[in-house]
Amino acid sequence: MKRIKIPEDVTIVNFRGEAVIGPRGEVAVLSFADFVVGAQGKVEGRLDDGGHFGAWKSVAAAQRIAAALLGAEKAGGGVVDLESADWELLKASVEQPSQGYNPKVAHSVEPFRDAINAAEDFAPSKD
């Protein structure tokens, strides 16, 4: 299994370092869960990448990833635990998305990519 330390929310900024303003006039802030799972009306998440999560086998993986991450977020945990195969799919969708990132703001989510890449191996307790 893999354990990802959930990073802090990020403010989306452009090349000049200026905060991006959302459609309702708010500063665009993205959580790790938004980045991975998506947020309706805000952003598509990495799990929306049909090139990686479109086949039936990977649809189930996307559901497991979403449940684990949203459960960890709700519990206030600072980590999310994923099966290694699910983590591999998530990592691939981040590193090689089937539709590229917007280069003007993609650098803003580097902490999320870094957290996924830095996931640590662990063995769950057997109690």
C-alpha positions as a printed Julia matrix, in Angstrom:
127×3 Matrix{Float64}:
   0.0    0.0     0.0
   0.95   3.65   -0.39
   0.43   6.51    2.05
   0.15  10.07    0.71
   0.58  13.03    3.06
  -2.24  15.4     2.15
  -0.76  18.81    1.3
  -2.24  22.17    2.23
  -4.64  23.93   -0.14
  -3.01  26.01   -2.85
  -3.92  29.35   -4.36
  -3.96  29.16   -8.13
  -1.67  31.81   -9.58
  -0.64  32.79  -13.1
   2.87  33.25  -14.51
   3.13  36.65  -12.8
   2.26  35.14   -9.43
  -1.13  36.88   -9.42
  -4.0   34.97   -7.86
  -6.54  33.72  -10.38
 -10.01  35.08   -9.69
 -12.91  32.66  -10.0
 -16.26  33.27  -11.7
 -17.85  34.61   -8.53
 -15.01  37.03   -7.83
 -13.26  34.77   -5.33
  -9.56  33.9    -5.28
  -9.16  30.43   -6.8
  -8.07  28.03   -4.06
  -7.76  24.31   -4.67
  -7.61  21.51   -2.14
  -5.87  18.2    -2.73
  -9.3   16.53   -2.87
 -10.44  19.05   -5.51
  -7.34  18.24   -7.56
  -7.83  14.48   -7.36
 -11.62  14.03   -7.14
 -12.77  17.3    -8.68
 -15.33  19.79   -7.47
 -18.56  20.36   -9.33
 -18.61  23.75  -10.98
 -15.01  24.39   -9.97
 -12.55  21.95  -11.52
 -12.3   18.5   -13.04
 -10.14  16.2   -10.97
  -7.51  13.71  -12.04
 -10.1   10.95  -11.59
 -12.05  12.56  -14.45
  -9.25  11.62  -16.85
 -10.95   9.04  -19.06
  -7.65   8.13  -20.63
  -6.55   6.65  -17.31
  -9.81   5.94  -15.5
 -12.19   5.18  -18.38
 -11.89   1.37  -18.52
 -14.13  -0.6   -16.15
 -11.23  -1.95  -14.12
  -9.94   1.57  -13.5
 -13.43   2.98  -12.83
 -13.46   0.82   -9.7
  -9.99   2.13   -8.82
 -11.24   5.72   -9.19
 -14.11   4.96   -6.82
 -11.7    3.48   -4.25
  -9.35   6.48   -4.53
 -12.23   8.96   -4.17
 -13.68   7.11   -1.17
 -10.29   6.91    0.56
  -9.44  10.56   -0.03
 -12.85  11.98    0.84
 -12.98   9.75    3.93
  -9.55  10.97    5.05
 -10.58  14.58    4.4
 -13.82  14.18    6.37
 -11.97  12.56    9.27
  -9.48  15.41    9.29
  -6.63  13.01    8.63
  -3.4   14.26    7.21
  -2.84  11.17    5.1
  -4.67   9.01    2.6
  -3.88   5.32    2.14
  -4.24   3.72   -1.29
  -3.68   0.3    -2.75
  -0.39   0.38   -4.67
  -2.08  -0.36   -8.01
  -4.58   2.47   -7.45
  -1.74   4.82   -6.56
   0.06   3.85   -9.79
  -3.04   4.84  -11.82
  -3.37   8.13   -9.96
   0.32   8.88  -10.42
   0.1    8.15  -14.16
  -2.92  10.46  -14.53
  -0.96  13.25  -12.84
   2.33  12.74  -14.67
   0.91  12.01  -18.14
  -2.67  13.33  -18.32
  -4.57  12.42  -21.46
  -5.42  16.12  -21.79
  -2.6   18.44  -20.8
  -2.61  20.98  -18.03
  -3.03  24.71  -18.58
   0.63  25.82  -18.46
  -0.32  29.27  -17.19
  -1.47  27.88  -13.83
  -0.27  24.25  -13.64
   2.76  25.18  -11.54
   0.3   26.05   -8.76
  -0.53  22.38   -8.2
   3.05  21.12   -8.04
   2.7   20.44   -4.29
  -0.07  17.97   -5.14
   2.04  16.19   -7.74
   4.96  16.14   -5.33
   2.82  14.63   -2.56
   1.62  11.84   -4.86
   5.14  11.11   -6.08
   6.47  11.09   -2.49
   3.93   8.5    -1.29
   5.51   6.05    1.12
   5.15   2.29    1.17
   3.48   0.95    4.28
   1.89  -2.2     5.56
  -1.49  -1.8     7.21
  -1.77  -3.1    10.77
  -3.34  -6.53   11.09
  -5.47  -5.86   14.16
